[in-house]
Each structure stands twice: as C-alpha cells, then as structure tokens.
Amino acid sequence: MYYRPAVDRHRGTHLELLLEVPPASTLTLTYDFEKSLLRYTEYPPDANRGFDVAPAVMRLLSSPSNGSSLLRASEYLRTTSLLLPLPTPDFSMPYNVIILTSTVMALAFGSIFNILVR
C-alpha cells in the first residue's frame, strides 16, 4: 500500500494498493474526500456546472500461469469521472452592494440639496 495525501492547490491524492482478487468475485473500493473551499479567482467560468473529479486508474495484473515467474501483459482501466456540485458564491454581490450604496447616497444628497436650496 502506498498513500500520498493531497496538498491543497498543489497536488492530488495518490493511493496505490496491490490486491489479489479471486476469480468471479466483486471488489468495491470507496474513498471519501473533502474538497477545500475555493478562492473566488479559482472558480471556473461556469461555476454552477460543478467541478470535475479525476477518474481512478487501475492496472490489472494477471497471476502467473503454469508456475512461471513472469507476469502476462497488464491492462489499464479507468473509471468514469465524477461531476461534483459545490455551492457557488453569488458573484454579483459586489455589484449589488455598489448599486445599493450609490442609490442611498444619491437619495441622501438629493434630499439635503433640495432642503438647502429651498
């Protein structure tokens, strides 16, 4: 077993297992992970679509046949990638704050200016 944990914003997790699976059996591996919160500059252009989690790569080795110590050719299998929906921030919030603040300032200035001129 080889395990190298992920470092945020630098590299992903690396997990290698050497397992012997008997014929006609089923193997299920699960791996829980937690996606760190992203900075607003790290979101993709279409943040509401979600984030892609890379597929796993499996290398299948055949057991030696007829007592030979050499392994037959190996095969590589790739799982499907995962689309992970994460909560996305409201990117229009700074715009809304600027508009609301400008409106309040304009109403206050207009009212005070109107009182002073009369």
C-alpha positions in Angstrom: 0.0 0.0 0.0 1.3 3.5 -0.9 -0.6 6.6 0.1 0.4 10.2 -0.5 -2.2 12.7 0.8 -3.2 15.8 -1.2 -1.8 19.2 -0.6 -4.4 21.9 -1.3 -3.8 23.8 -4.6 -0.6 21.8 -5.3 -1.2 18.1 -5.9 -3.9 15.5 -5.6 -4.1 12.3 -3.5 -2.1 9.3 -4.7 -3.3 5.8 -3.5 -1.8 2.5 -4.7 -3.0 -0.9 -3.5 -1.8 -4.3 -4.5 -4.8 -6.7 -4.1 -5.3 -10.3 -5.0 -8.9 -10.7 -6.1 -10.2 -14.3 -6.7 -12.0 -15.0 -10.0 -15.7 -14.4 -10.2 -15.8 -12.0 -7.3 -16.6 -8.4 -6.8 -14.5 -5.7 -5.3 -15.8 -2.3 -4.2 -13.4 0.4 -3.1 -14.7 3.7 -1.7 -12.7 6.8 -0.9 -14.1 9.7 1.0 -12.6 13.1 0.3 -13.4 16.7 1.1 -12.9 19.5 -1.4 -11.4 22.6 0.1 -13.2 25.9 -0.3 -12.0 27.7 -3.4 -11.0 31.4 -3.6 -13.2 33.4 -5.9 -10.5 33.6 -8.5 -10.2 29.8 -8.7 -13.8 29.1 -9.9 -14.2 28.1 -13.5 -16.2 30.3 -15.9 -19.3 28.2 -15.5 -19.2 27.6 -11.7 -22.8 26.4 -11.5 -21.9 23.4 -13.6 -19.8 21.9 -10.8 -16.3 20.5 -10.5 -14.7 17.5 -12.2 -13.1 14.9 -10.0 -10.5 13.0 -12.0 -11.1 9.3 -12.7 -9.2 6.5 -11.0 -6.7 4.4 -12.9 -6.5 0.7 -12.2 -3.8 -1.6 -13.5 -4.8 -5.3 -13.7 -2.1 -7.8 -13.4 -2.7 -11.4 -14.3 -1.4 -14.1 -12.0 1.5 -16.2 -13.3 0.3 -19.3 -15.1 2.0 -22.7 -15.2 4.4 -21.9 -12.4 6.3 -19.3 -14.4 7.5 -16.3 -12.5 6.7 -13.9 -15.3 3.5 -11.9 -15.4 1.4 -11.7 -18.5 0.6 -8.4 -20.0 -1.3 -6.0 -17.8 -4.4 -3.9 -18.6 -5.3 -0.4 -17.5 -8.9 0.5 -16.6 -10.1 4.0 -16.0 -13.3 4.8 -14.1 -15.6 7.5 -15.1 -15.0 11.0 -13.9 -17.3 12.5 -11.3 -19.1 15.8 -11.6 -19.3 17.2 -8.1 -21.7 20.1 -7.5 -20.5 22.5 -4.9 -22.1 25.6 -3.5 -21.1 28.6 -5.5 -21.0 32.2 -4.2 -23.1 34.9 -5.6 -20.6 36.7 -7.9 -23.0 39.6 -8.4 -22.9 40.6 -4.7 -20.2 43.3 -5.0 -22.2 44.9 -7.9 -25.4 44.8 -5.8 -23.6 46.5 -2.9 -22.2 49.2 -5.1 -25.6 49.9 -6.7 -27.4 50.0 -3.3 -24.8 52.2 -1.7 -24.9 54.6 -4.7 -28.7 54.8 -4.6 -28.7 55.6 -0.8 -26.0 58.2 -1.3 -27.9 59.8 -4.2 -31.2 59.9 -2.2 -29.5 61.4 0.8 -27.6 64.0 -1.3 -30.7 64.9 -3.3 -32.8 65.4 -0.1 -30.1 67.5 1.6 -29.5 69.6 -1.6 -33.3 70.1 -2.0 -33.6 71.4 1.6 -30.6 73.7 1.3 -31.8 75.3 -2.0 -35.3 76.0 -0.8 
